[in-house]
Amino acid sequence: MHIADNRPKTKYILATDDSHNTLQEITKAISTELGPGKCKSVPKEEALFNKEVSVCLIQCMLLVGLPFFF
């Protein structure tokens, strides 16, 4: 049985991205388009004392190993 012979009722769109942007580049681009464009990398210890960042967000970032960019 081939998919072409029995097309599914639901249509799907598949997109791929071959870019190799870093998380810092993506964060900077979002900040530039939606905010002041300022972005800096901070150590985890400094992020823990930043009142603008929620404890939940820090825990999530630590859990998945994301770097901190503010």
Secondary structure as UniProt FT lines:
FT   TURN            3..5
FT   HELIX           23..34
FT   HELIX           44..48
FT   TURN            51..52
FT   HELIX           55..64
//
